[in-house]
């Protein structure tokens, strides 16, 4: 399975969040997306993650999500949670991009 840059992402998140649980949850959310949608670093390298973020955009009027991630509960809430974590990961990647 593809991975994310966990150590550096954790360090970056620790500047935003005090709670280790919150940080762990964001990392876990990203790893769930990786499991079904592939390597986040590759998504970022391809188009700054825009296509993946578009697939993770899901409204209540949509009958099914555009992504491959299965949920046992509410697709809207679950998708929104994962999208938020991936957005943070892409912000992290942008902040570490070579200028």
Backbone bond lengths (Angstrom), bond angles and torsions (degrees), N, CA, C in turn:
res aa  C-N    CA-C-N  psi(-1)  N-CA   C-N-CA  omega(-1)  CA-C   N-CA-C  phi
1 X - - - 1.455 - - 1.525 109.09 -
2 X 1.302 116.28 141.28 1.458 122.17 175.97 1.526 109.03 -65.78
3 X 1.288 114.97 158.18 1.454 120.78 -178.93 1.524 110.99 -123.76
4 X 1.310 115.04 171.92 1.455 121.45 169.93 1.529 106.88 -111.19
5 X 1.293 117.41 167.85 1.463 123.33 178.33 1.529 107.73 -78.34
6 X 1.327 116.25 75.37 1.460 122.70 -169.14 1.526 112.80 -60.71
7 X 1.312 118.09 -50.87 1.468 120.35 -174.14 1.527 111.97 -61.19
8 X 1.324 116.41 -48.05 1.464 119.36 -179.60 1.528 111.83 -70.27
9 X 1.335 116.73 -35.63 1.462 120.31 177.06 1.526 109.92 -65.25
10 X 1.335 116.77 -42.57 1.472 120.92 178.82 1.535 109.74 -59.77
11 X 1.317 116.39 -44.31 1.467 120.55 179.43 1.537 110.30 -62.47
12 X 1.328 116.44 -44.31 1.458 121.16 179.28 1.534 110.62 -62.61
13 X 1.338 116.77 -44.35 1.461 121.26 179.09 1.530 111.57 -62.94
14 X 1.329 116.85 -33.62 1.469 119.94 -177.88 1.527 111.81 -65.25
15 X 1.321 117.49 -17.92 1.466 120.77 175.19 1.531 110.89 -80.63
16 X 1.331 117.13 -18.34 1.464 122.39 -179.39 1.534 112.13 -100.21
17 X 1.333 116.11 -34.92 1.466 121.29 -173.77 1.519 110.72 -124.30
18 X 1.314 115.85 141.71 1.474 121.43 176.32 1.531 111.00 -86.82
19 X 1.320 115.62 -32.74 1.464 121.20 -173.62 1.535 112.24 -77.94
20 X 1.329 115.37 122.65 1.466 119.74 176.42 1.529 110.79 -65.67
21 X 1.325 116.24 -29.99 1.469 120.17 178.16 1.529 110.17 -65.62
22 X 1.326 117.38 -44.74 1.465 121.20 178.38 1.520 110.58 -60.89
23 X 1.318 116.20 -44.87 1.473 121.06 178.79 1.522 109.91 -60.30
24 X 1.322 116.65 -46.85 1.469 120.96 178.77 1.519 112.27 -61.15
25 X 1.337 116.16 -38.91 1.465 120.08 178.90 1.524 111.45 -64.34
26 X 1.324 117.41 -42.87 1.473 120.67 179.46 1.531 110.65 -62.27
27 X 1.318 116.25 -42.21 1.469 120.41 178.45 1.526 110.13 -65.02
28 X 1.318 116.85 -43.36 1.464 121.48 178.20 1.535 110.92 -61.94
29 X 1.333 116.98 -42.28 1.473 120.84 177.46 1.520 110.65 -59.35
30 X 1.330 116.89 -44.77 1.470 120.41 179.21 1.527 110.68 -62.79
31 X 1.324 117.01 -42.02 1.461 119.78 179.33 1.526 111.72 -64.32
32 X 1.312 117.44 -32.02 1.482 120.65 176.20 1.529 109.91 -65.23
33 X 1.319 116.86 -42.41 1.466 120.41 177.82 1.522 109.63 -63.95
34 X 1.323 117.12 -43.17 1.471 121.50 178.73 1.527 110.27 -56.77
35 X 1.316 116.55 -41.74 1.465 121.55 -177.78 1.528 112.50 -56.76
36 X 1.328 116.85 -36.81 1.464 120.56 -174.82 1.529 114.89 -109.72
37 X 1.318 117.23 -22.01 1.465 120.57 -175.83 1.532 113.58 -116.14
38 X 1.314 116.66 -7.48 1.464 119.83 176.80 1.516 113.94 97.28
39 X 1.303 114.16 176.13 1.460 125.77 -174.03 1.537 111.94 -56.25
40 X 1.323 116.39 121.11 1.465 120.49 -179.08 1.527 111.64 -67.03
41 X 1.321 117.16 -33.11 1.464 119.60 177.73 1.532 110.72 -63.86
42 X 1.319 116.52 -37.40 1.472 119.66 177.54 1.528 110.88 -68.71
43 X 1.317 116.81 -39.83 1.475 120.01 175.96 1.524 109.81 -60.78
44 X 1.323 116.31 -41.91 1.465 120.28 -179.21 1.528 110.51 -66.97
45 X 1.327 116.98 -42.06 1.470 120.95 -179.32 1.528 111.07 -65.48
46 X 1.332 116.22 -35.23 1.472 120.88 -176.58 1.527 112.43 -68.50
47 X 1.333 116.88 -50.91 1.476 119.55 -174.09 1.533 112.05 -152.63
48 X 1.332 115.29 31.93 1.473 121.21 -175.80 1.528 111.77 60.15
49 X 1.324 116.89 21.95 1.458 121.95 177.08 1.518 115.31 80.83
50 X 1.314 117.55 7.75 1.475 121.02 -174.97 1.525 113.16 -61.13
51 X 1.327 118.28 -44.16 1.472 120.19 -178.33 1.525 111.03 -64.58
52 X 1.331 116.67 -41.61 1.461 119.60 178.50 1.525 110.54 -65.48
53 X 1.319 117.38 -43.81 1.465 120.10 179.25 1.530 110.85 -61.35
54 X 1.310 116.44 -35.66 1.466 120.08 176.96 1.530 110.78 -65.14
55 X 1.346 116.79 -41.94 1.472 119.77 178.01 1.528 111.35 -65.60
56 X 1.330 116.64 -28.24 1.459 120.49 -179.82 1.532 112.81 -86.67
57 X 1.326 116.59 3.00 1.455 120.84 175.53 1.523 107.34 -89.06
58 X 1.314 116.11 118.52 1.456 121.73 -171.79 1.520 108.43 -142.84
59 X 1.300 116.95 122.34 1.466 119.99 -179.90 1.525 110.05 -107.42
60 X 1.299 115.44 165.59 1.472 121.07 -179.48 1.532 112.08 -62.08
61 X 1.331 117.64 -25.67 1.473 119.20 -178.90 1.537 112.14 -80.11
62 X 1.347 117.18 -13.29 1.466 120.49 175.84 1.524 108.82 -76.51
63 X 1.317 116.86 137.41 1.463 119.18 -178.70 1.524 112.30 -82.07
64 X 1.315 116.44 -33.10 1.468 120.81 176.60 1.532 108.50 -140.70
65 X 1.322 116.02 149.12 1.467 118.51 179.33 1.527 111.60 -72.74
66 X 1.324 115.82 162.47 1.463 121.83 179.37 1.527 113.05 -88.84
67 X 1.304 116.88 -4.35 1.465 120.82 -178.22 1.527 110.97 -99.26
68 X 1.329 115.74 175.15 1.469 121.95 -175.72 1.531 113.38 -99.83
69 X 1.315 118.07 4.85 1.463 122.09 -172.07 1.529 110.23 -83.19
70 X 1.329 117.99 120.17 1.470 120.23 179.12 1.531 111.76 -80.84
71 X 1.319 115.90 149.65 1.464 122.23 176.90 1.514 108.84 -134.49
72 X 1.323 116.16 146.94 1.461 120.91 172.25 1.520 110.74 -88.84
73 X 1.335 116.12 -22.24 1.464 120.76 -177.31 1.513 112.29 -108.38
74 X 1.305 114.72 -145.95 1.459 123.85 -176.95 1.530 110.60 -69.35
75 X 1.327 116.55 116.71 1.466 121.76 179.85 1.530 111.70 -60.60
76 X 1.313 116.93 -39.69 1.462 120.35 -177.08 1.528 110.89 -62.87
77 X 1.325 116.76 -51.29 1.458 121.16 -179.29 1.526 110.97 -64.42
78 X 1.315 116.29 -45.53 1.465 120.49 179.98 1.514 112.61 -61.72
79 X 1.320 115.82 -44.54 1.467 120.39 179.71 1.521 110.28 -64.49
80 X 1.305 116.78 -42.12 1.461 121.33 179.75 1.530 111.25 -61.40
81 X 1.311 116.97 -41.99 1.465 121.82 178.40 1.527 110.88 -62.29
82 X 1.327 116.14 -47.23 1.460 119.83 -179.61 1.526 111.58 -66.08
83 X 1.319 116.44 -40.25 1.456 120.47 179.23 1.528 110.55 -61.39
84 X 1.314 117.01 -41.65 1.456 120.54 178.37 1.515 112.55 -60.53
85 X 1.322 116.39 -41.09 1.469 120.40 179.12 1.525 110.90 -68.09
86 X 1.327 117.02 -42.50 1.466 120.77 179.39 1.523 110.04 -65.36
87 X 1.319 116.77 -38.59 1.471 120.33 176.81 1.527 110.26 -59.14
88 X 1.316 116.88 -42.84 1.463 120.51 176.23 1.528 111.12 -61.51
89 X 1.341 116.48 -42.11 1.463 119.25 179.98 1.528 110.73 -62.40
90 X 1.312 116.61 -42.54 1.467 119.56 179.34 1.535 111.24 -68.70
91 X 1.320 118.33 -31.93 1.469 120.73 173.82 1.529 109.40 -64.68
92 X 1.316 116.31 -42.42 1.465 121.47 176.05 1.533 110.18 -59.05
93 X 1.328 115.98 -47.77 1.481 119.72 -179.44 1.527 110.21 -61.80
94 X 1.312 117.67 -41.60 1.464 121.42 179.33 1.529 110.29 -62.29
95 X 1.321 116.82 -39.66 1.469 120.84 -178.19 1.529 112.58 -69.34
96 X 1.326 116.44 -20.47 1.468 119.62 -179.11 1.536 112.41 -105.06
97 X 1.327 115.23 2.40 1.462 120.65 -179.83 1.528 109.58 -64.29
98 X 1.310 115.76 139.16 1.461 120.61 176.58 1.518 108.46 -69.47
99 X 1.297 116.12 126.95 1.476 121.30 -179.91 1.502 110.96 -81.27
